[in-house]
Amino acid sequence: MPQAPWKDEVERLAASVAARWGYALAGVEIVGGERRPLIRISVEGEEPVTVDVCARISEELGRALDLHDPIPHAYILEVASPGLDRLLHGEGDFRRFAGRKIELLTREPVEGRRRWKGRLSGVDAGSVVVDVENQLVRLPLEQVASARLVVGMEDLRQDLAKGGRGRS
């Protein structure tokens, strides 16, 4: 689905509301078509993202969306933490999570394929660099349709050894 024309305004409002509560916007995902899409807002911060925090941010964001009215049709709003297998949004996330395992889908085939799985090396000159079976692959950032972290048992053990706060 192409980006909704109102997504930038939703991101701006969501980032503002999350910041008022001491959290940062981790991403906005629009799931479904134009007829009542699910708008999934992910927030993160130094403090845990609890159900209560999500409810408060959702309530305030819902009021802001009603006031500014950027979405021209019905929708469902969901606020949550990004989770262990979080989606990666933009160049900043690709830098931040370098060294982690990812799954990536490109918009068009690159080197004859669209699905990639490997260890994220980072971003360089407008390309996401992924180590796929000991070979570095450069995937143009504008070709990335979606990317998410892959969490294995070793990742969980390392996070637990760090006190359960995860790596970022």
Phi and psi in radians as a Rosetta constraint file:
Dihedral C 1 N 2 CA 2 C 2 CIRCULARHARMONIC -1.157 0.35
Dihedral N 2 CA 2 C 2 N 3 CIRCULARHARMONIC 2.784 0.35
Dihedral C 2 N 3 CA 3 C 3 CIRCULARHARMONIC -1.101 0.35
Dihedral N 3 CA 3 C 3 N 4 CIRCULARHARMONIC 2.320 0.35
Dihedral C 3 N 4 CA 4 C 4 CIRCULARHARMONIC -1.155 0.35
Dihedral N 4 CA 4 C 4 N 5 CIRCULARHARMONIC 2.451 0.35
Dihedral C 4 N 5 CA 5 C 5 CIRCULARHARMONIC -1.108 0.35
Dihedral N 5 CA 5 C 5 N 6 CIRCULARHARMONIC -0.322 0.35
Dihedral C 5 N 6 CA 6 C 6 CIRCULARHARMONIC -1.715 0.35
Dihedral N 6 CA 6 C 6 N 7 CIRCULARHARMONIC 0.006 0.35
Dihedral C 6 N 7 CA 7 C 7 CIRCULARHARMONIC -1.074 0.35
Dihedral N 7 CA 7 C 7 N 8 CIRCULARHARMONIC -0.710 0.35
Dihedral C 7 N 8 CA 8 C 8 CIRCULARHARMONIC -1.054 0.35
Dihedral N 8 CA 8 C 8 N 9 CIRCULARHARMONIC -0.703 0.35
Dihedral C 8 N 9 CA 9 C 9 CIRCULARHARMONIC -1.176 0.35
Dihedral N 9 CA 9 C 9 N 10 CIRCULARHARMONIC -0.681 0.35
Dihedral C 9 N 10 CA 10 C 10 CIRCULARHARMONIC -1.102 0.35
Dihedral N 10 CA 10 C 10 N 11 CIRCULARHARMONIC -0.752 0.35
Dihedral C 10 N 11 CA 11 C 11 CIRCULARHARMONIC -1.058 0.35
Dihedral N 11 CA 11 C 11 N 12 CIRCULARHARMONIC -0.762 0.35
Dihedral C 11 N 12 CA 12 C 12 CIRCULARHARMONIC -1.074 0.35
Dihedral N 12 CA 12 C 12 N 13 CIRCULARHARMONIC -0.831 0.35
Dihedral C 12 N 13 CA 13 C 13 CIRCULARHARMONIC -1.134 0.35
Dihedral N 13 CA 13 C 13 N 14 CIRCULARHARMONIC -0.758 0.35
Dihedral C 13 N 14 CA 14 C 14 CIRCULARHARMONIC -1.115 0.35
Dihedral N 14 CA 14 C 14 N 15 CIRCULARHARMONIC -0.724 0.35
Dihedral C 14 N 15 CA 15 C 15 CIRCULARHARMONIC -1.103 0.35
Dihedral N 15 CA 15 C 15 N 16 CIRCULARHARMONIC -0.712 0.35
Dihedral C 15 N 16 CA 16 C 16 CIRCULARHARMONIC -1.138 0.35
Dihedral N 16 CA 16 C 16 N 17 CIRCULARHARMONIC -0.811 0.35
Dihedral C 16 N 17 CA 17 C 17 CIRCULARHARMONIC -1.131 0.35
Dihedral N 17 CA 17 C 17 N 18 CIRCULARHARMONIC -0.797 0.35
Dihedral C 17 N 18 CA 18 C 18 CIRCULARHARMONIC -1.032 0.35
Dihedral N 18 CA 18 C 18 N 19 CIRCULARHARMONIC -0.744 0.35
Dihedral C 18 N 19 CA 19 C 19 CIRCULARHARMONIC -1.096 0.35
Dihedral N 19 CA 19 C 19 N 20 CIRCULARHARMONIC -0.643 0.35
Dihedral C 19 N 20 CA 20 C 20 CIRCULARHARMONIC -1.085 0.35
Dihedral N 20 CA 20 C 20 N 21 CIRCULARHARMONIC -0.459 0.35
Dihedral C 20 N 21 CA 21 C 21 CIRCULARHARMONIC -1.671 0.35
Dihedral N 21 CA 21 C 21 N 22 CIRCULARHARMONIC 0.045 0.35
Dihedral C 21 N 22 CA 22 C 22 CIRCULARHARMONIC 1.513 0.35
Dihedral N 22 CA 22 C 22 N 23 CIRCULARHARMONIC 0.367 0.35
Dihedral C 22 N 23 CA 23 C 23 CIRCULARHARMONIC -2.144 0.35
Dihedral N 23 CA 23 C 23 N 24 CIRCULARHARMONIC 2.920 0.35
Dihedral C 23 N 24 CA 24 C 24 CIRCULARHARMONIC -2.020 0.35
Dihedral N 24 CA 24 C 24 N 25 CIRCULARHARMONIC 2.603 0.35
Dihedral C 24 N 25 CA 25 C 25 CIRCULARHARMONIC -1.290 0.35
Dihedral N 25 CA 25 C 25 N 26 CIRCULARHARMONIC 2.156 0.35
Dihedral C 25 N 26 CA 26 C 26 CIRCULARHARMONIC -1.662 0.35
Dihedral N 26 CA 26 C 26 N 27 CIRCULARHARMONIC -0.358 0.35
Dihedral C 26 N 27 CA 27 C 27 CIRCULARHARMONIC 2.895 0.35
Dihedral N 27 CA 27 C 27 N 28 CIRCULARHARMONIC 2.803 0.35
Dihedral C 27 N 28 CA 28 C 28 CIRCULARHARMONIC -2.208 0.35
Dihedral N 28 CA 28 C 28 N 29 CIRCULARHARMONIC 2.226 0.35
Dihedral C 28 N 29 CA 29 C 29 CIRCULARHARMONIC -2.174 0.35
Dihedral N 29 CA 29 C 29 N 30 CIRCULARHARMONIC 2.319 0.35
Dihedral C 29 N 30 CA 30 C 30 CIRCULARHARMONIC -1.924 0.35
Dihedral N 30 CA 30 C 30 N 31 CIRCULARHARMONIC 2.081 0.35
Dihedral C 30 N 31 CA 31 C 31 CIRCULARHARMONIC -2.011 0.35
Dihedral N 31 CA 31 C 31 N 32 CIRCULARHARMONIC 2.269 0.35
Dihedral C 31 N 32 CA 32 C 32 CIRCULARHARMONIC 1.756 0.35
Dihedral N 32 CA 32 C 32 N 33 CIRCULARHARMONIC 3.102 0.35
Dihedral C 32 N 33 CA 33 C 33 CIRCULARHARMONIC -1.503 0.35
Dihedral N 33 CA 33 C 33 N 34 CIRCULARHARMONIC -2.870 0.35
Dihedral C 33 N 34 CA 34 C 34 CIRCULARHARMONIC -1.234 0.35
Dihedral N 34 CA 34 C 34 N 35 CIRCULARHARMONIC -0.401 0.35
Dihedral C 34 N 35 CA 35 C 35 CIRCULARHARMONIC -1.474 0.35
Dihedral N 35 CA 35 C 35 N 36 CIRCULARHARMONIC 1.669 0.35
Dihedral C 35 N 36 CA 36 C 36 CIRCULARHARMONIC 1.030 0.35
Dihedral N 36 CA 36 C 36 N 37 CIRCULARHARMONIC 1.084 0.35
Dihedral C 36 N 37 CA 37 C 37 CIRCULARHARMONIC -1.243 0.35
Dihedral N 37 CA 37 C 37 N 38 CIRCULARHARMONIC 2.772 0.35
Dihedral C 37 N 38 CA 38 C 38 CIRCULARHARMONIC -1.572 0.35
Dihedral N 38 CA 38 C 38 N 39 CIRCULARHARMONIC 2.169 0.35
Dihedral C 38 N 39 CA 39 C 39 CIRCULARHARMONIC -1.855 0.35
Dihedral N 39 CA 39 C 39 N 40 CIRCULARHARMONIC 1.871 0.35
Dihedral C 39 N 40 CA 40 C 40 CIRCULARHARMONIC -1.733 0.35
Dihedral N 40 CA 40 C 40 N 41 CIRCULARHARMONIC 2.040 0.35
Dihedral C 40 N 41 CA 41 C 41 CIRCULARHARMONIC -1.828 0.35
Dihedral N 41 CA 41 C 41 N 42 CIRCULARHARMONIC 2.212 0.35
Dihedral C 41 N 42 CA 42 C 42 CIRCULARHARMONIC -1.908 0.35
Dihedral N 42 CA 42 C 42 N 43 CIRCULARHARMONIC 2.299 0.35
Dihedral C 42 N 43 CA 43 C 43 CIRCULARHARMONIC -2.191 0.35
Dihedral N 43 CA 43 C 43 N 44 CIRCULARHARMONIC 2.664 0.35
Dihedral C 43 N 44 CA 44 C 44 CIRCULARHARMONIC -2.575 0.35
Dihedral N 44 CA 44 C 44 N 45 CIRCULARHARMONIC 2.854 0.35
Dihedral C 44 N 45 CA 45 C 45 CIRCULARHARMONIC -3.043 0.35
Dihedral N 45 CA 45 C 45 N 46 CIRCULARHARMONIC -3.078 0.35
Dihedral C 45 N 46 CA 46 C 46 CIRCULARHARMONIC -1.166 0.35
Dihedral N 46 CA 46 C 46 N 47 CIRCULARHARMONIC -0.662 0.35
Dihedral C 46 N 47 CA 47 C 47 CIRCULARHARMONIC -1.501 0.35
Dihedral N 47 CA 47 C 47 N 48 CIRCULARHARMONIC 2.637 0.35
Dihedral C 47 N 48 CA 48 C 48 CIRCULARHARMONIC -1.035 0.35
Dihedral N 48 CA 48 C 48 N 49 CIRCULARHARMONIC 2.569 0.35
Dihedral C 48 N 49 CA 49 C 49 CIRCULARHARMONIC -1.574 0.35
Dihedral N 49 CA 49 C 49 N 50 CIRCULARHARMONIC 1.783 0.35
Dihedral C 49 N 50 CA 50 C 50 CIRCULARHARMONIC -1.617 0.35
Dihedral N 50 CA 50 C 50 N 51 CIRCULARHARMONIC 2.967 0.35
Dihedral C 50 N 51 CA 51 C 51 CIRCULARHARMONIC -1.063 0.35
Dihedral N 51 CA 51 C 51 N 52 CIRCULARHARMONIC -0.685 0.35
Dihedral C 51 N 52 CA 52 C 52 CIRCULARHARMONIC -1.105 0.35
Dihedral N 52 CA 52 C 52 N 53 CIRCULARHARMONIC -0.761 0.35
Dihedral C 52 N 53 CA 53 C 53 CIRCULARHARMONIC -1.062 0.35
Dihedral N 53 CA 53 C 53 N 54 CIRCULARHARMONIC -0.807 0.35
Dihedral C 53 N 54 CA 54 C 54 CIRCULARHARMONIC -1.052 0.35
Dihedral N 54 CA 54 C 54 N 55 CIRCULARHARMONIC -0.736 0.35
Dihedral C 54 N 55 CA 55 C 55 CIRCULARHARMONIC -1.108 0.35
Dihedral N 55 CA 55 C 55 N 56 CIRCULARHARMONIC -0.743 0.35
Dihedral C 55 N 56 CA 56 C 56 CIRCULARHARMONIC -1.153 0.35
Dihedral N 56 CA 56 C 56 N 57 CIRCULARHARMONIC -0.782 0.35
Dihedral C 56 N 57 CA 57 C 57 CIRCULARHARMONIC -1.140 0.35
Dihedral N 57 CA 57 C 57 N 58 CIRCULARHARMONIC -0.724 0.35
Dihedral C 57 N 58 CA 58 C 58 CIRCULARHARMONIC -1.059 0.35
Dihedral N 58 CA 58 C 58 N 59 CIRCULARHARMONIC -0.780 0.35
Dihedral C 58 N 59 CA 59 C 59 CIRCULARHARMONIC -1.091 0.35
Dihedral N 59 CA 59 C 59 N 60 CIRCULARHARMONIC -0.831 0.35
Dihedral C 59 N 60 CA 60 C 60 CIRCULARHARMONIC -1.175 0.35
Dihedral N 60 CA 60 C 60 N 61 CIRCULARHARMONIC -0.721 0.35
Dihedral C 60 N 61 CA 61 C 61 CIRCULARHARMONIC -1.146 0.35
Dihedral N 61 CA 61 C 61 N 62 CIRCULARHARMONIC -0.691 0.35
Dihedral C 61 N 62 CA 62 C 62 CIRCULARHARMONIC -1.011 0.35
Dihedral N 62 CA 62 C 62 N 63 CIRCULARHARMONIC -0.743 0.35
Dihedral C 62 N 63 CA 63 C 63 CIRCULARHARMONIC -1.132 0.35
Dihedral N 63 CA 63 C 63 N 64 CIRCULARHARMONIC -0.730 0.35
Dihedral C 63 N 64 CA 64 C 64 CIRCULARHARMONIC -1.117 0.35
Dihedral N 64 CA 64 C 64 N 65 CIRCULARHARMONIC -0.709 0.35
Dihedral C 64 N 65 CA 65 C 65 CIRCULARHARMONIC -1.156 0.35
Dihedral N 65 CA 65 C 65 N 66 CIRCULARHARMONIC -0.662 0.35
Dihedral C 65 N 66 CA 66 C 66 CIRCULARHARMONIC -1.120 0.35
Dihedral N 66 CA 66 C 66 N 67 CIRCULARHARMONIC -0.720 0.35
Dihedral C 66 N 67 CA 67 C 67 CIRCULARHARMONIC -1.179 0.35
Dihedral N 67 CA 67 C 67 N 68 CIRCULARHARMONIC -0.831 0.35
Dihedral C 67 N 68 CA 68 C 68 CIRCULARHARMONIC -1.486 0.35
Dihedral N 68 CA 68 C 68 N 69 CIRCULARHARMONIC -0.421 0.35
Dihedral C 68 N 69 CA 69 C 69 CIRCULARHARMONIC 0.880 0.35
Dihedral N 69 CA 69 C 69 N 70 CIRCULARHARMONIC 0.909 0.35
Dihedral C 69 N 70 CA 70 C 70 CIRCULARHARMONIC -1.357 0.35
Dihedral N 70 CA 70 C 70 N 71 CIRCULARHARMONIC -0.333 0.35
Dihedral C 70 N 71 CA 71 C 71 CIRCULARHARMONIC -1.738 0.35
Dihedral N 71 CA 71 C 71 N 72 CIRCULARHARMONIC 2.070 0.35
Dihedral C 71 N 72 CA 72 C 72 CIRCULARHARMONIC -1.403 0.35
Dihedral N 72 CA 72 C 72 N 73 CIRCULARHARMONIC 0.188 0.35
Dihedral C 72 N 73 CA 73 C 73 CIRCULARHARMONIC -2.666 0.35
Dihedral N 73 CA 73 C 73 N 74 CIRCULARHARMONIC 3.072 0.35
Dihedral C 73 N 74 CA 74 C 74 CIRCULARHARMONIC -1.141 0.35
Dihedral N 74 CA 74 C 74 N 75 CIRCULARHARMONIC 2.648 0.35
Dihedral C 74 N 75 CA 75 C 75 CIRCULARHARMONIC -2.705 0.35
Dihedral N 75 CA 75 C 75 N 76 CIRCULARHARMONIC 2.917 0.35
Dihedral C 75 N 76 CA 76 C 76 CIRCULARHARMONIC -2.026 0.35
Dihedral N 76 CA 76 C 76 N 77 CIRCULARHARMONIC 2.275 0.35
Dihedral C 76 N 77 CA 77 C 77 CIRCULARHARMONIC -1.836 0.35
Dihedral N 77 CA 77 C 77 N 78 CIRCULARHARMONIC 2.304 0.35
Dihedral C 77 N 78 CA 78 C 78 CIRCULARHARMONIC -2.311 0.35
Dihedral N 78 CA 78 C 78 N 79 CIRCULARHARMONIC 2.293 0.35
Dihedral C 78 N 79 CA 79 C 79 CIRCULARHARMONIC -2.098 0.35
Dihedral N 79 CA 79 C 79 N 80 CIRCULARHARMONIC 2.273 0.35
Dihedral C 79 N 80 CA 80 C 80 CIRCULARHARMONIC -2.698 0.35
Dihedral N 80 CA 80 C 80 N 81 CIRCULARHARMONIC 3.006 0.35
Dihedral C 80 N 81 CA 81 C 81 CIRCULARHARMONIC -1.351 0.35
Dihedral N 81 CA 81 C 81 N 82 CIRCULARHARMONIC 2.765 0.35
Dihedral C 81 N 82 CA 82 C 82 CIRCULARHARMONIC -1.209 0.35
Dihedral N 82 CA 82 C 82 N 83 CIRCULARHARMONIC -0.326 0.35
Dihedral C 82 N 83 CA 83 C 83 CIRCULARHARMONIC 1.394 0.35
Dihedral N 83 CA 83 C 83 N 84 CIRCULARHARMONIC 2.998 0.35
Dihedral C 83 N 84 CA 84 C 84 CIRCULARHARMONIC -1.188 0.35
Dihedral N 84 CA 84 C 84 N 85 CIRCULARHARMONIC -0.636 0.35
Dihedral C 84 N 85 CA 85 C 85 CIRCULARHARMONIC -1.761 0.35
Dihedral N 85 CA 85 C 85 N 86 CIRCULARHARMONIC 0.771 0.35
Dihedral C 85 N 86 CA 86 C 86 CIRCULARHARMONIC -0.981 0.35
Dihedral N 86 CA 86 C 86 N 87 CIRCULARHARMONIC 2.613 0.35
Dihedral C 86 N 87 CA 87 C 87 CIRCULARHARMONIC -1.281 0.35
Dihedral N 87 CA 87 C 87 N 88 CIRCULARHARMONIC 2.573 0.35
Dihedral C 87 N 88 CA 88 C 88 CIRCULARHARMONIC -1.769 0.35
Dihedral N 88 CA 88 C 88 N 89 CIRCULARHARMONIC 2.264 0.35
Dihedral C 88 N 89 CA 89 C 89 CIRCULARHARMONIC -2.077 0.35
Dihedral N 89 CA 89 C 89 N 90 CIRCULARHARMONIC 1.806 0.35
Dihedral C 89 N 90 CA 90 C 90 CIRCULARHARMONIC 1.443 0.35
Dihedral N 90 CA 90 C 90 N 91 CIRCULARHARMONIC 3.069 0.35
Dihedral C 90 N 91 CA 91 C 91 CIRCULARHARMONIC -1.028 0.35
Dihedral N 91 CA 91 C 91 N 92 CIRCULARHARMONIC -0.678 0.35
Dihedral C 91 N 92 CA 92 C 92 CIRCULARHARMONIC -1.041 0.35
Dihedral N 92 CA 92 C 92 N 93 CIRCULARHARMONIC -0.763 0.35
Dihedral C 92 N 93 CA 93 C 93 CIRCULARHARMONIC -1.153 0.35
Dihedral N 93 CA 93 C 93 N 94 CIRCULARHARMONIC -0.656 0.35
Dihedral C 93 N 94 CA 94 C 94 CIRCULARHARMONIC -1.160 0.35
Dihedral N 94 CA 94 C 94 N 95 CIRCULARHARMONIC -0.529 0.35
Dihedral C 94 N 95 CA 95 C 95 CIRCULARHARMONIC -1.313 0.35
Dihedral N 95 CA 95 C 95 N 96 CIRCULARHARMONIC -0.825 0.35
Dihedral C 95 N 96 CA 96 C 96 CIRCULARHARMONIC -1.057 0.35
Dihedral N 96 CA 96 C 96 N 97 CIRCULARHARMONIC -0.652 0.35
Dihedral C 96 N 97 CA 97 C 97 CIRCULARHARMONIC -1.805 0.35
Dihedral N 97 CA 97 C 97 N 98 CIRCULARHARMONIC 0.343 0.35
Dihedral C 97 N 98 CA 98 C 98 CIRCULARHARMONIC -0.977 0.35
Dihedral N 98 CA 98 C 98 N 99 CIRCULARHARMONIC 2.406 0.35
Dihedral C 98 N 99 CA 99 C 99 CIRCULARHARMONIC 1.728 0.35
Dihedral N 99 CA 99 C 99 N 100 CIRCULARHARMONIC -0.268 0.35
Dihedral C 99 N 100 CA 100 C 100 CIRCULARHARMONIC -1.604 0.35
Dihedral N 100 CA 100 C 100 N 101 CIRCULARHARMONIC 2.771 0.35
Dihedral C 100 N 101 CA 101 C 101 CIRCULARHARMONIC -1.393 0.35
Dihedral N 101 CA 101 C 101 N 102 CIRCULARHARMONIC 2.437 0.35
Dihedral C 101 N 102 CA 102 C 102 CIRCULARHARMONIC -2.400 0.35
Dihedral N 102 CA 102 C 102 N 103 CIRCULARHARMONIC 2.811 0.35
Dihedral C 102 N 103 CA 103 C 103 CIRCULARHARMONIC -2.060 0.35
Dihedral N 103 CA 103 C 103 N 104 CIRCULARHARMONIC 2.360 0.35
Dihedral C 103 N 104 CA 104 C 104 CIRCULARHARMONIC -2.366 0.35
Dihedral N 104 CA 104 C 104 N 105 CIRCULARHARMONIC 2.467 0.35
Dihedral C 104 N 105 CA 105 C 105 CIRCULARHARMONIC -2.132 0.35
Dihedral N 105 CA 105 C 105 N 106 CIRCULARHARMONIC 2.240 0.35
Dihedral C 105 N 106 CA 106 C 106 CIRCULARHARMONIC -1.686 0.35
Dihedral N 106 CA 106 C 106 N 107 CIRCULARHARMONIC 2.728 0.35
Dihedral C 106 N 107 CA 107 C 107 CIRCULARHARMONIC -1.168 0.35
Dihedral N 107 CA 107 C 107 N 108 CIRCULARHARMONIC -0.721 0.35
Dihedral C 107 N 108 CA 108 C 108 CIRCULARHARMONIC -2.177 0.35
Dihedral N 108 CA 108 C 108 N 109 CIRCULARHARMONIC 2.749 0.35
Dihedral C 108 N 109 CA 109 C 109 CIRCULARHARMONIC -1.053 0.35
Dihedral N 109 CA 109 C 109 N 110 CIRCULARHARMONIC 2.413 0.35
Dihedral C 109 N 110 CA 110 C 110 CIRCULARHARMONIC -2.125 0.35
Dihedral N 110 CA 110 C 110 N 111 CIRCULARHARMONIC 2.179 0.35
Dihedral C 110 N 111 CA 111 C 111 CIRCULARHARMONIC 0.930 0.35
Dihedral N 111 CA 111 C 111 N 112 CIRCULARHARMONIC 0.631 0.35
Dihedral C 111 N 112 CA 112 C 112 CIRCULARHARMONIC 1.448 0.35
Dihedral N 112 CA 112 C 112 N 113 CIRCULARHARMONIC 0.109 0.35
Dihedral C 112 N 113 CA 113 C 113 CIRCULARHARMONIC -2.534 0.35
Dihedral N 113 CA 113 C 113 N 114 CIRCULARHARMONIC 2.769 0.35
Dihedral C 113 N 114 CA 114 C 114 CIRCULARHARMONIC -1.919 0.35
Dihedral N 114 CA 114 C 114 N 115 CIRCULARHARMONIC -0.464 0.35
Dihedral C 114 N 115 CA 115 C 115 CIRCULARHARMONIC -1.741 0.35
Dihedral N 115 CA 115 C 115 N 116 CIRCULARHARMONIC 2.282 0.35
Dihedral C 115 N 116 CA 116 C 116 CIRCULARHARMONIC -2.320 0.35
Dihedral N 116 CA 116 C 116 N 117 CIRCULARHARMONIC 2.464 0.35
Dihedral C 116 N 117 CA 117 C 117 CIRCULARHARMONIC -2.425 0.35
Dihedral N 117 CA 117 C 117 N 118 CIRCULARHARMONIC 2.267 0.35
Dihedral C 117 N 118 CA 118 C 118 CIRCULARHARMONIC 3.106 0.35
Dihedral N 118 CA 118 C 118 N 119 CIRCULARHARMONIC -2.852 0.35
Dihedral C 118 N 119 CA 119 C 119 CIRCULARHARMONIC -1.737 0.35
Dihedral N 119 CA 119 C 119 N 120 CIRCULARHARMONIC 2.205 0.35
Dihedral C 119 N 120 CA 120 C 120 CIRCULARHARMONIC -1.224 0.35
Dihedral N 120 CA 120 C 120 N 121 CIRCULARHARMONIC 2.158 0.35
Dihedral C 120 N 121 CA 121 C 121 CIRCULARHARMONIC -1.634 0.35
Dihedral N 121 CA 121 C 121 N 122 CIRCULARHARMONIC -0.409 0.35
Dihedral C 121 N 122 CA 122 C 122 CIRCULARHARMONIC 2.355 0.35
Dihedral N 122 CA 122 C 122 N 123 CIRCULARHARMONIC -2.701 0.35
Dihedral C 122 N 123 CA 123 C 123 CIRCULARHARMONIC -2.195 0.35
Dihedral N 123 CA 123 C 123 N 124 CIRCULARHARMONIC 2.408 0.35
Dihedral C 123 N 124 CA 124 C 124 CIRCULARHARMONIC -2.571 0.35
Dihedral N 124 CA 124 C 124 N 125 CIRCULARHARMONIC 2.155 0.35
Dihedral C 124 N 125 CA 125 C 125 CIRCULARHARMONIC 0.894 0.35
Dihedral N 125 CA 125 C 125 N 126 CIRCULARHARMONIC 0.800 0.35
Dihedral C 125 N 126 CA 126 C 126 CIRCULARHARMONIC 1.382 0.35
Dihedral N 126 CA 126 C 126 N 127 CIRCULARHARMONIC 0.191 0.35
Dihedral C 126 N 127 CA 127 C 127 CIRCULARHARMONIC -2.185 0.35
Dihedral N 127 CA 127 C 127 N 128 CIRCULARHARMONIC 2.518 0.35
Dihedral C 127 N 128 CA 128 C 128 CIRCULARHARMONIC -1.466 0.35
Dihedral N 128 CA 128 C 128 N 129 CIRCULARHARMONIC 2.258 0.35
Dihedral C 128 N 129 CA 129 C 129 CIRCULARHARMONIC -1.856 0.35
Dihedral N 129 CA 129 C 129 N 130 CIRCULARHARMONIC 2.140 0.35
Dihedral C 129 N 130 CA 130 C 130 CIRCULARHARMONIC -2.203 0.35
Dihedral N 130 CA 130 C 130 N 131 CIRCULARHARMONIC 2.335 0.35
Dihedral C 130 N 131 CA 131 C 131 CIRCULARHARMONIC -1.522 0.35
Dihedral N 131 CA 131 C 131 N 132 CIRCULARHARMONIC 1.862 0.35
Dihedral C 131 N 132 CA 132 C 132 CIRCULARHARMONIC -1.917 0.35
Dihedral N 132 CA 132 C 132 N 133 CIRCULARHARMONIC 1.881 0.35
Dihedral C 132 N 133 CA 133 C 133 CIRCULARHARMONIC 0.890 0.35
Dihedral N 133 CA 133 C 133 N 134 CIRCULARHARMONIC 0.908 0.35
Dihedral C 133 N 134 CA 134 C 134 CIRCULARHARMONIC 1.133 0.35
Dihedral N 134 CA 134 C 134 N 135 CIRCULARHARMONIC 0.410 0.35
Dihedral C 134 N 135 CA 135 C 135 CIRCULARHARMONIC -2.271 0.35
Dihedral N 135 CA 135 C 135 N 136 CIRCULARHARMONIC 2.175 0.35
Dihedral C 135 N 136 CA 136 C 136 CIRCULARHARMONIC -1.330 0.35
Dihedral N 136 CA 136 C 136 N 137 CIRCULARHARMONIC 2.221 0.35
Dihedral C 136 N 137 CA 137 C 137 CIRCULARHARMONIC -2.033 0.35
Dihedral N 137 CA 137 C 137 N 138 CIRCULARHARMONIC 2.318 0.35
Dihedral C 137 N 138 CA 138 C 138 CIRCULARHARMONIC -1.818 0.35
Dihedral N 138 CA 138 C 138 N 139 CIRCULARHARMONIC 2.064 0.35
Dihedral C 138 N 139 CA 139 C 139 CIRCULARHARMONIC -2.001 0.35
Dihedral N 139 CA 139 C 139 N 140 CIRCULARHARMONIC 2.090 0.35
Dihedral C 139 N 140 CA 140 C 140 CIRCULARHARMONIC -0.961 0.35
Dihedral N 140 CA 140 C 140 N 141 CIRCULARHARMONIC 2.283 0.35
Dihedral C 140 N 141 CA 141 C 141 CIRCULARHARMONIC -0.953 0.35
Dihedral N 141 CA 141 C 141 N 142 CIRCULARHARMONIC -0.694 0.35
Dihedral C 141 N 142 CA 142 C 142 CIRCULARHARMONIC -1.223 0.35
Dihedral N 142 CA 142 C 142 N 143 CIRCULARHARMONIC -0.235 0.35
Dihedral C 142 N 143 CA 143 C 143 CIRCULARHARMONIC -1.569 0.35
Dihedral N 143 CA 143 C 143 N 144 CIRCULARHARMONIC -0.142 0.35
Dihedral C 143 N 144 CA 144 C 144 CIRCULARHARMONIC -1.322 0.35
Dihedral N 144 CA 144 C 144 N 145 CIRCULARHARMONIC 2.000 0.35
Dihedral C 144 N 145 CA 145 C 145 CIRCULARHARMONIC -1.457 0.35
Dihedral N 145 CA 145 C 145 N 146 CIRCULARHARMONIC -0.723 0.35
Dihedral C 145 N 146 CA 146 C 146 CIRCULARHARMONIC -2.803 0.35
Dihedral N 146 CA 146 C 146 N 147 CIRCULARHARMONIC 2.670 0.35
Dihedral C 146 N 147 CA 147 C 147 CIRCULARHARMONIC -2.628 0.35
Dihedral N 147 CA 147 C 147 N 148 CIRCULARHARMONIC 2.483 0.35
Dihedral C 147 N 148 CA 148 C 148 CIRCULARHARMONIC -2.523 0.35
Dihedral N 148 CA 148 C 148 N 149 CIRCULARHARMONIC 2.678 0.35
Dihedral C 148 N 149 CA 149 C 149 CIRCULARHARMONIC -1.228 0.35
Dihedral N 149 CA 149 C 149 N 150 CIRCULARHARMONIC 2.572 0.35
Dihedral C 149 N 150 CA 150 C 150 CIRCULARHARMONIC -1.941 0.35
Dihedral N 150 CA 150 C 150 N 151 CIRCULARHARMONIC 2.169 0.35
Dihedral C 150 N 151 CA 151 C 151 CIRCULARHARMONIC -1.888 0.35
Dihedral N 151 CA 151 C 151 N 152 CIRCULARHARMONIC 2.112 0.35
Dihedral C 151 N 152 CA 152 C 152 CIRCULARHARMONIC -1.911 0.35
Dihedral N 152 CA 152 C 152 N 153 CIRCULARHARMONIC 3.062 0.35
Dihedral C 152 N 153 CA 153 C 153 CIRCULARHARMONIC -1.060 0.35
Dihedral N 153 CA 153 C 153 N 154 CIRCULARHARMONIC -0.674 0.35
Dihedral C 153 N 154 CA 154 C 154 CIRCULARHARMONIC -1.114 0.35
Dihedral N 154 CA 154 C 154 N 155 CIRCULARHARMONIC -0.683 0.35
Dihedral C 154 N 155 CA 155 C 155 CIRCULARHARMONIC -1.073 0.35
Dihedral N 155 CA 155 C 155 N 156 CIRCULARHARMONIC -0.763 0.35
Dihedral C 155 N 156 CA 156 C 156 CIRCULARHARMONIC -1.113 0.35
Dihedral N 156 CA 156 C 156 N 157 CIRCULARHARMONIC -0.718 0.35
Dihedral C 156 N 157 CA 157 C 157 CIRCULARHARMONIC -1.081 0.35
Dihedral N 157 CA 157 C 157 N 158 CIRCULARHARMONIC -0.759 0.35
Dihedral C 157 N 158 CA 158 C 158 CIRCULARHARMONIC -1.129 0.35
Dihedral N 158 CA 158 C 158 N 159 CIRCULARHARMONIC -0.724 0.35
Dihedral C 158 N 159 CA 159 C 159 CIRCULARHARMONIC -1.121 0.35
Dihedral N 159 CA 159 C 159 N 160 CIRCULARHARMONIC -0.716 0.35
Dihedral C 159 N 160 CA 160 C 160 CIRCULARHARMONIC -1.116 0.35
Dihedral N 160 CA 160 C 160 N 161 CIRCULARHARMONIC -0.685 0.35
Dihedral C 160 N 161 CA 161 C 161 CIRCULARHARMONIC -1.113 0.35
Dihedral N 161 CA 161 C 161 N 162 CIRCULARHARMONIC -0.453 0.35
Dihedral C 161 N 162 CA 162 C 162 CIRCULARHARMONIC -1.538 0.35
Dihedral N 162 CA 162 C 162 N 163 CIRCULARHARMONIC 0.201 0.35
Dihedral C 162 N 163 CA 163 C 163 CIRCULARHARMONIC 1.622 0.35
Dihedral N 163 CA 163 C 163 N 164 CIRCULARHARMONIC 0.225 0.35
Dihedral C 163 N 164 CA 164 C 164 CIRCULARHARMONIC 1.381 0.35
Dihedral N 164 CA 164 C 164 N 165 CIRCULARHARMONIC 0.165 0.35
Dihedral C 164 N 165 CA 165 C 165 CIRCULARHARMONIC -1.503 0.35
Dihedral N 165 CA 165 C 165 N 166 CIRCULARHARMONIC -0.114 0.35
Dihedral C 165 N 166 CA 166 C 166 CIRCULARHARMONIC 1.384 0.35
Dihedral N 166 CA 166 C 166 N 167 CIRCULARHARMONIC 2.984 0.35
Dihedral C 166 N 167 CA 167 C 167 CIRCULARHARMONIC -1.856 0.35
Dihedral N 167 CA 167 C 167 N 168 CIRCULARHARMONIC 2.384 0.35
